[in-house]
């Protein structure tokens, strides 16, 4: 789904949540959950949308209604760690979609 279509899809009820996923290198990708499936949000050229910060993501999502929750997701590093005896889960924290300032 392209970022310019996101607000319309949220208003139509097609998107149940948004996930801002931290990726290696300090950037984030945005994922929309549609019918229980996570879909990458794409930029205008059809490439995966990368943002540098939560604030930058909020600026891109200014037209998206507050009816959809936004989660900051930090993937578990279990796969990169040796000797762990149990699987770690991703960290998910709900954050405000729109800044208070």
PEJOJO-V44897 format. One record per residue. N is the residue number from 1. RES is the residue in three letters. SS is DSSP state (H for helix, E for strand, L for the rest). PHI is phi in whole degrees, -180 to 180 (* if undefined). OMEGA is omega as a letter, one per 40 degrees, with the letter a starting at -180 (999 if undefined). Layout:
BEGIN
n-><N	N>
res-><RES	RES>
ss-><SS	SS>
phi-><PHI	PHI>
omega-><OMEGA	OMEGA>
END
This chain:
BEGIN
n-><1	2	3	4	5	6	7	8	9	10	11	12	13	14	15	16	17	18	19	20	21	22	23	24	25	26	27	28	29	30	31	32	33	34	35	36	37	38	39	40	41	42	43	44	45	46	47	48	49	50	51	52	53	54	55	56	57	58	59	60	61	62	63	64	65	66	67	68	69	70	71	72	73	74	75	76	77	78	79	80	81	82	83	84	85	86	87	88	89	90	91	92	93	94	95	96	97	98	99	100	101>
res-><UNK	UNK	UNK	UNK	UNK	UNK	UNK	UNK	UNK	UNK	UNK	UNK	UNK	UNK	UNK	UNK	UNK	UNK	UNK	UNK	UNK	UNK	UNK	UNK	UNK	UNK	UNK	UNK	UNK	UNK	UNK	UNK	UNK	UNK	UNK	UNK	UNK	UNK	UNK	UNK	UNK	UNK	UNK	UNK	UNK	UNK	UNK	UNK	UNK	UNK	UNK	UNK	UNK	UNK	UNK	UNK	UNK	UNK	UNK	UNK	UNK	UNK	UNK	UNK	UNK	UNK	UNK	UNK	UNK	UNK	UNK	UNK	UNK	UNK	UNK	UNK	UNK	UNK	UNK	UNK	UNK	UNK	UNK	UNK	UNK	UNK	UNK	UNK	UNK	UNK	UNK	UNK	UNK	UNK	UNK	UNK	UNK	UNK	UNK	UNK	UNK>
ss-><L	E	H	H	H	H	H	H	H	H	H	L	L	L	L	L	E	E	E	E	E	E	E	L	L	L	E	E	E	E	E	E	E	E	L	L	E	E	E	E	L	E	L	L	L	L	L	E	L	E	E	L	L	H	H	H	H	H	H	H	L	L	L	L	L	L	L	L	E	E	E	E	E	E	L	L	L	H	H	H	L	L	L	L	L	L	L	L	L	L	E	E	E	E	E	L	L	L	L	L	L>
phi-><*	-81	-58	-71	-94	-63	-59	-63	-69	-67	-62	-80	87	-80	-110	-97	-162	-120	-123	-99	-101	-71	-122	-56	102	87	-109	-131	-117	-108	-127	-107	-96	-125	52	79	-111	-82	-121	-65	-89	-106	-82	-63	-94	89	-93	-57	-76	-116	-125	-89	-158	-63	-62	-64	-63	-61	-64	-69	-99	-57	-90	-82	-67	-69	-68	-108	-77	-115	-118	-92	-116	-112	-60	-67	-99	-53	-61	-94	-103	-98	87	-79	-95	-146	-80	-89	-108	-61	-90	-125	-130	-71	-129	-63	-67	-118	-67	-82	-113>
omega-><i	a	a	i	a	a	i	i	i	a	i	i	a	a	a	i	i	i	i	a	i	i	a	i	i	i	a	i	a	i	i	i	a	a	i	a	i	i	i	i	a	i	a	a	i	i	i	i	i	i	a	a	i	i	i	i	i	i	i	a	a	a	a	a	i	a	i	i	i	i	i	a	i	a	i	a	a	a	a	a	a	i	i	a	i	a	i	i	i	i	i	a	i	i	i	i	a	i	i	i	999>
END
